[in-house]
Amino acid sequence: MMVSNKIILLVEDNPDDEALAIRALKRHNIGNEIVVAHDGVEALDYLFGTGIYSGRDLNLQPSVILLDLKLPRIDGLEVLRRLREDERTRLLPVVILTTSSEEQDMINSYSLGCNSYVRKPVDFIQFSEAIRQLGMYWLLMNEPPPL
Amino acid sequence: MNPEDLAKLRDFCRDDAAFEQVKQLLLQKVQPLELAIHQAQFQLEQQKTLFRVISRLREPIDLETIFHATAIEVRQLLKADRVGMFRFYPDSGWDDGEFVSEDVDPAFTSAMAQKVHDHCFGEQFAIHYEQGRIQAVADIHDAGLSDCHIQVLSQFQVRANLVVPLLQGHHLWGLLCIHQCYGPRQWQETEVEFVQQIAEHLGVALYHAELMAELRAEILERQQAEERAQALNQELRQVIIELRAVNKELEAFSYSVSHDLRAPLRSIDGFSQALLEDCSDQLDDSGQDYLRRIRSATQRMGLLIDDLLTLSRVTRSDMHLETVNLSRVASQICMELQQSQPDRQVEFVVQPGLIAQGDVRLMQVLLENLLNNAWKFTSKHPHARIEFGQIDRNESISAYFVRDDGAGFDMAYSDKLFGPFQRLHGIQEFPGNGIGLATVQRIVHRHGGRVWAEGAVEHGATFYFTLAEEEIGA
């Protein structure tokens, strides 16, 4: 499947989940570049070209950010809040991809302006299907915001 | 007439005989006048005394002070040897009592605080005194009094006796007693009337005292009630603080259950699947079977965690009581159940118009669980009947039921039905996690109600529930 050079930013601290997500994308022939940030700080560094990503070309922003909520250092909600506050990133599509189904987490995520909220199923086949659909939708169907 | 006036009068008369005649004539005219003046003076004094007694009633002073001041004044005015207020002991049937106030000539002994027992009085006379009888005895030895009465009076050296009832409302509270001890005394009508008036006003004081006592008792009771309420409030506040802390911990706990417990399961399941997909050629059939078992177990664990979270959410969520049409909720669920498996032959009977006060969301969950169970446990029967209704009983709190004619259960295990993860059927027989009835029970308890069940193996089950606290003893 040709999906151009669109980037996926996966913010995930659990190496197993990271491996499973990448495996799912690959198995469904979504060959786009997947950037992995292991905590909120790394994610923000990537998006704003700071820290380990200082000097990065900020014209290349991800087409979708798959954001976990429970993260070391800076958590997912805080990442989302800072993205939405910044002119450069406030329109980027953000999908919360989390284990939590707590109502409060959903309310907070949507209040802060996430574009979608997906719960990671325990069943890998369902998880894999969710990842495939997310990839297809955000990389193929969805028109990204003009930056 | 004084001697001076008499001397002048003699001068006007021509001789002693004429003077004597005039003198007698004048005396006849003057004596009644003097008596009238004397009586007028007495009445004036009476009025003054009465006025003082009445004035005192308006002041916020205690009964004892009123009695004592009155006793002094009355004794002074009547020139009596003893004025006393006698009180019957409550519940003694007017047999016993004592003087509670007194003013007495120092030459005689005090009658105060000595128990007086006179059974004749209680038995024969009290009723008359209660109706206003008075007793005026000029000489106790010459009035035909009973021996026991004379004995009682002699105890206090009484010779002449004037007794007027002291009434508290219509109840004979005691007696106002005027004693003459030096000797006999003929009581004048004006004196008797005066003592009656005094007694009437003291009755007012007694009535006020009774009201005051009632008021004080009520105030005390209210204060105590308030203190109890405050103590209870304090306790409640403490409990609320503790509950909040527990709730917060519970929230944190279920958050981490929700988040952290599931993540490893996803790894186990995910990599098992990866093994099946990537390395199937290196695994024989039993190896692949083991992996599938691992996967199914992890998925089941995932569902258990979900159910636990649902259960905990039922406990934690805010409650909003409103009027809920249970019949409508039940009908909707029944319709959905039928649509989920259109081929099944199930007769649904929902009693219409059942309205209750409850939390709509929780009511939905409650009925879903009970009706889903009914649906599930009738699935092995070709025809089934599932019923929702209200039972007839003579109590103010309504009890509802969900009944099916399915697999039922053994009543011997009925106490286990509502425990979380308790199952009375094998997982192969009927699927489920054993969390549904635990959820039902929590919802019912949160509404203050009660849930119970009846059933027999292969003869169906009936689950009853109420949604409000039943009166104790009901």
Interface residues (C-beta under 8 A of the other chain):
Chain A: N14 D16 D17 L20 R23 R27 L69 K70 T98 T99 S100 S101 E102 K120 P121 V122 D123 F124 I125 F127 S128
Chain B: S254 Y255 S258 H259 D260 R262 A263 P264 L265 R266 S267 D269 G270 F271 S272 Q273 A274 E277 R295 T298 Q299 M301 G302 D306 L309
